[in-house]
């Protein structure tokens, strides 16, 4: 039991006592107002959400949600009080009070059920606290995942489906260590930086961003979840590049996509033809910001069973286990080895371990490259 469990317990006790004081009818009406506030708050934070999830983004989203919920609750409280006043001094008051306590308790656990899954996907203390919470574990076992009605919270935090699908990979003895210094020489670092691009598009009424790497002349490899549901793709970098691109291939299972820009003149990086191993550096534009270079050490490959980027099906896939302190939002960034080759592309980080990242091997990239044609393909549905 941790501090989060204690906070939930205090909140639940307060809701129970408050429910007795308010009664069933007033609590029910105020609860209806609260749910209305939750819905409105989810819509608001869905429009304010950033592309890089972190603890402060989570706090901002919770603050907006709390304010909207409070406004809805106050409105419902006022309406419920008017109704309860019609039988305040009757024998039904005790029954009404008991019902109010139970309803308040249910509301408290509804909050916990809704928020804890989102917390487990935020790197740092939110994930660490939520994952060790007894209440979170019990709610997940008894109630399962929250309904889609509450997905606006995860949307606002920029959590894509693929981060939901692989947060708990059993890495066994493949415990990675994140190097402090890049082993790449300056020439390779410069070439890799030039070949790494920022990818932006309009997706789900939001600006979606990620990273990609030029693997053939005019051809960029990235993650499928970076481009899913997107349109008007644009490639850019810190050196003033700004080029339109077309989506030519996408594989939601492998989480790989291929973009083509006929006017792109950046030199490509070769793809490694051996299993990923050793050290290097990961290049990317976390959160659509400036280029970031993070040293890495590969621990090995792990076969895992997971759904595609939309949460559909159950597929075996190979995941590269990487020790690196990359920032969330580096999806699609290349892992470049000391020979200047792309060994993999990053697709996720472990929320509760800042030194653990996941990547997709070049085998999957090559397989999707082979399916790319001359015609633009649909980016499919949004993942958020």
C-alpha positions in Angstrom: 0.0 0.0 0.0 1.4 3.4 -1.0 0.6 7.1 -0.8 -1.8 6.8 -3.8 -3.8 4.1 -2.0 -3.9 6.3 1.1 -5.2 9.2 -0.9 -7.9 7.1 -2.5 -8.9 5.8 0.9 -9.2 9.3 2.3 -11.2 10.4 -0.8 -13.5 7.4 -0.5 -14.1 8.1 3.3 -14.8 11.7 2.6 -17.2 10.7 -0.2 -19.0 8.3 2.1 -19.5 10.9 4.9 -20.5 13.5 2.4 -23.0 11.2 0.8 -24.6 10.6 4.2 -25.0 14.3 4.7 -26.3 14.9 1.2 -28.5 11.9 0.7 -29.2 9.7 -2.3 -31.2 12.1 -4.4 -29.0 15.1 -3.9 -25.9 12.9 -4.4 -27.3 11.3 -7.5 -28.2 14.7 -9.1 -24.8 16.1 -8.1 -23.1 13.0 -9.5 -24.9 13.5 -12.8 -23.6 17.0 -12.8 -20.1 15.7 -12.0 -20.2 13.2 -14.9 -21.3 16.0 -17.2 -18.3 18.0 -16.0 -16.0 15.0 -16.6 -17.2 14.8 -20.2 -16.8 18.5 -20.8 -13.4 18.4 -19.1 -12.2 15.5 -21.3 -13.2 17.4 -24.4 -11.3 20.5 -23.2 -8.1 18.6 -22.4 -8.4 16.7 -25.6 -8.0 20.1 -27.4 -5.2 21.2 -25.1 -3.1 18.0 -25.0 0.5 18.2 -26.0 2.4 15.6 -28.1 4.9 14.8 -25.4 3.4 13.2 -22.3 5.1 14.0 -19.0 4.2 14.4 -15.3 3.4 18.2 -15.7 1.2 17.5 -18.7 -0.7 15.0 -16.6 -1.1 17.5 -13.7 -2.4 20.1 -16.1 -4.9 17.7 -17.5 -6.1 16.6 -14.1 -6.4 20.3 -13.0 -8.6 21.1 -16.0 -10.7 17.9 -15.4 -11.0 18.7 -11.7 -12.3 22.3 -12.4 -14.8 21.1 -14.9 -16.0 18.4 -12.6 -16.3 20.8 -9.7 -18.4 23.2 -11.8 -20.7 20.3 -12.8 -20.9 19.0 -9.3 -21.9 22.4 -7.9 -24.7 22.7 -10.4 -25.9 19.3 -9.6 -25.6 19.9 -5.9 -27.8 22.9 -6.1 -30.5 21.1 -8.1 -30.4 18.1 -5.8 -30.7 20.2 -2.7 -33.9 21.7 -4.1 -35.3 18.2 -4.6 -34.3 16.9 -1.1 -35.9 19.8 0.7 -39.3 18.4 -0.3 -38.9 15.4 2.1 -36.2 16.7 4.5 -38.1 15.9 7.8 -39.7 12.6 6.7 -38.8 9.0 7.7 -37.3 8.5 4.3 -34.3 10.7 5.3 -32.3 7.8 6.8 -32.7 5.6 3.8 -31.9 8.5 1.6 -28.7 9.2 3.6 -27.5 5.6 3.5 -28.1 5.5 -0.3 -26.1 8.8 -0.6 -23.2 7.3 1.3 -23.0 4.2 -1.0 -23.4 6.4 -4.1 -20.6 8.7 -2.9 -18.3 5.7 -2.3 -19.1 4.5 -5.9 -18.2 7.9 -7.3 -14.8 7.9 -5.5 -13.9 4.5 -7.0 -15.1 5.7 -10.4 -12.6 8.5 -10.2 -9.8 6.0 -9.3 -10.8 3.5 -12.0 -10.7 6.3 -14.6 -7.5 8.0 -13.6 -5.1 5.2 -12.5 -4.8 3.5 -16.0 -3.7 6.9 -17.4 -1.2 7.4 -14.7 0.6 4.1 -15.5 1.5 5.5 -18.9 3.2 8.7 -17.6 6.9 8.3 -17.2 8.3 9.0 -13.8 6.5 9.1 -10.4 2.9 8.8 -11.8 3.7 5.4 -13.4 5.8 4.2 -10.5 3.1 5.1 -7.9 0.2 3.8 -9.9 1.9 0.5 -10.8 2.6 -0.2 -7.1 -0.9 0.7 -6.0 -3.0 -2.0 -4.4 -6.2 -0.2 -5.3 -5.2 0.1 -8.9 -4.5 -3.6 -9.1 -7.8 -4.5 -7.5 -9.9 -2.2 -9.7 -8.2 -3.5 -12.8 -8.9 -7.1 -11.8 -12.5 -6.5 -10.9 -13.6 -3.8 -13.4 -11.1 -4.2 -16.3 -10.3 -1.2 -18.4 -12.4 2.0 -18.3 -14.9 2.4 -21.1 -14.0 4.5 -24.1 -16.1 7.3 -22.6 -13.1 8.4 -20.7 -10.4 8.1 -23.3 -10.2 11.9 -23.5 -7.8 11.8 -20.6 -5.3 9.6 -22.4 -5.8 11.5 -25.6 -4.9 14.8 -23.9 -1.7 13.3 -22.6 -0.7 12.2 -26.1 -0.7 8.5 -25.3 -0.9 6.5 -28.4 -2.3 3.0 -28.5 1.1 1.3 -29.0 2.3 2.7 -25.6 -0.8 1.1 -24.1 -0.1 -2.3 -25.6 3.5 -2.8 -24.5 4.2 -1.2 -21.2 4.9 -4.4 -19.4 7.3 -6.5 -21.6 8.9 -9.3 -19.6 12.6 -8.5 -20.4 13.9 -11.3 -18.2 17.6 -11.1 -17.9 17.9 -8.5 -20.6 18.4 -5.7 -18.0 19.7 -2.7 -20.0 22.1 0.0 -18.9 21.8 3.4 -20.4 25.2 4.7 -21.5 26.1 8.3 -20.6 28.2 9.2 -23.6 27.7 8.5 -27.3 30.2 6.2 -28.9 29.7 7.7 -32.4 32.4 9.7 -34.0 31.6 13.2 -35.2 31.2 12.3 -38.9 28.7 9.6 -38.2 26.8 11.8 -35.7 26.5 14.5 -38.3 25.4 12.1 -41.0 22.8 10.6 -38.7 21.5 14.0 -37.6 21.1 15.1 -41.3 19.2 11.9 -42.1 16.8 12.2 -39.1 13.6 14.2 -39.8 10.7 15.6 -37.8 7.3 14.3 -39.1 4.2 16.4 -38.5 0.6 16.0 -39.7 -3.0 16.8 -38.8 -4.6 13.9 -37.0 -7.7 13.7 -34.9 -8.1 17.5 -34.9 -4.6 17.7 -33.4 -1.1 18.3 -34.6 0.7 14.9 -34.5 4.5 14.7 -34.4 7.2 12.1 -34.4 10.5 11.3 -35.9 11.7 9.4 -39.0 14.9 8.4 -40.8 15.9 8.6 -44.5 16.7 5.0 -45.5 16.6 5.4 -49.3 16.7 8.6 -51.5 13.5 10.4 -50.8 12.2 7.6 -48.5 11.6 7.9 -44.8 10.9 5.1 -42.3 8.9 5.8 -39.2 6.3 4.2 -36.9 2.8 3.5 -38.0 1.4 5.1 -34.9 3.1 8.3 -35.7 1.2 8.7 -39.0 -2.0 6.9 -38.2 -5.1 9.0 -39.1 -2.9 11.7 -40.4 -3.0 13.9 -43.5 -0.8 16.7 -45.0 2.5 15.1 -43.9 5.4 17.4 -43.7 9.1 16.6 -43.1 11.3 19.1 -41.3 14.5 19.5 -39.3 16.5 22.0 -37.3 18.3 23.2 -40.4 15.3 24.8 -42.1 14.0 21.8 -44.1 10.3 21.8 -44.8 9.1 19.2 -47.4 5.7 17.6 -48.1 5.5 13.8 -48.1 3.1 11.1 -49.0 2.4 7.9 -47.2 3.3 4.9 -49.4 3.0 2.0 -46.9 1.8 1.3 -43.4 1.7 -1.8 -41.3 -0.3 -1.5 -38.0 1.0 -4.8 -36.7 4.7 -4.1 -37.2 4.1 -0.5 -36.3 6.1 0.7 -39.4 5.2 3.2 -42.0 7.0 4.5 -45.1 6.8 8.1 -46.4 8.1 9.4 -49.7 9.1 12.9 -50.6 10.1 13.3 -54.3 12.0 16.6 -53.5 13.9 15.3 -50.5 17.6 15.5 -51.0 18.9 14.3 -47.7 21.5 11.5 -47.8 20.1 8.2 -46.5 21.5 5.9 -43.8 22.1 2.3 -44.6 20.0 -0.4 -42.8 22.0 -2.9 -40.8 21.7 -6.5 -42.1 22.6 -8.2 -38.8 20.7 -8.6 -35.5 20.8 -5.4 -33.5 23.5 -5.4 -30.8 26.1 -3.2 -29.2 26.0 0.5 -28.7 25.2 3.7 -30.6 22.9 6.7 -30.4 19.2 7.3 -30.9 18.3 10.4 -32.9 14.8 12.0 -32.7 12.7 15.1 -32.2 10.8 14.4 -28.9 7.5 16.2 -28.8 8.2 17.8 -32.1 11.0 19.9 -30.5 14.7 20.2 -31.2 16.8 17.2 -32.3 17.9 15.1 -29.4 20.7 12.5 -29.3 20.6 9.8 -26.7 23.3 7.1 -26.3 22.0 3.5 -26.2 23.1 -0.1 -25.5 21.1 -3.0 -26.9 20.4 -5.8 -24.5 18.8 -8.1 -27.0 15.6 -9.2 -28.8 12.4 -10.4 -27.1 9.4 -12.0 -28.7 6.2 -10.6 -27.3 2.5 -11.0 -27.9 0.6 -7.8 -28.4 -2.2 -6.2 -30.4 -1.7 -3.9 -33.4 -1.6 -0.1 -32.9 -5.4 0.0 -32.7 -5.6 -2.6 -30.0 -6.9 -5.3 -32.3 -5.8 -8.9 -32.5 -3.0 -10.8 -30.9 0.3 -11.0 -32.7 3.8 -12.2 -32.0 6.5 -9.6 -32.7 10.2 -9.1 -32.0 11.0 -6.1 -29.8 14.5 -4.7 -29.4 15.3 -4.1 -25.7 17.3 -0.9 -25.4 19.0 0.8 -22.5 18.7 4.6 -23.2 17.2 7.7 -21.6 15.2 8.8 -24.6 12.4 11.3 -24.1 8.8 10.2 -24.8 7.8 11.4 -28.2 10.9 10.1 -29.9 8.9 7.5 -31.8 10.3 6.7 -35.2 13.8 7.9 -34.4 16.7 5.7 -35.6 19.1 3.7 -33.5 22.4 4.4 -35.3 25.4 2.1 -34.5 29.1 2.9 -34.6 29.2 1.9 -38.3 26.6 4.6 -39.2 23.9 2.0 -39.9 20.3 2.1 -38.7 19.9 -0.9 -36.4 16.3 -0.2 -35.4 13.7 2.6 -34.9 12.4 3.5 -31.5 8.7 3.1 -30.7 8.2 3.3 -27.0 9.6 3.8 -23.5 8.9 2.0 -20.3 6.8 4.4 -18.1 8.3 3.1 -14.9 11.9 2.8 -16.0 13.5 5.9 -17.5 16.5 3.7 -18.8 14.4 1.2 -20.7 13.2 1.8 -24.3 11.8 -0.4 -27.1 12.6 -0.5 -30.8 11.7 -2.2 -34.0 14.4 -4.1 -35.9 15.4 -3.5 -39.5 13.8 -6.8 -40.6 10.4 -5.3 -40.0 11.4 -2.1 -41.7 12.6 -3.9 -44.8 9.4 -6.0 -45.0 7.2 -2.9 -45.0 9.6 -1.1 -47.5 8.9 -4.0 -50.0 5.2 -3.2 -49.9 5.6 0.5 -50.7 4.4 1.4 -54.2 4.0 4.5 -56.3 0.6 5.4 -55.1 -0.4 7.1 -51.8 -2.1 4.9 -49.3 -4.6 5.6 -46.5 -3.3 6.4 -43.1 -6.2 4.6 -41.5 -7.9 5.6 -38.3 -6.4 7.6 -35.5 -5.0 5.7 -32.6 -6.2 8.2 -30.0 
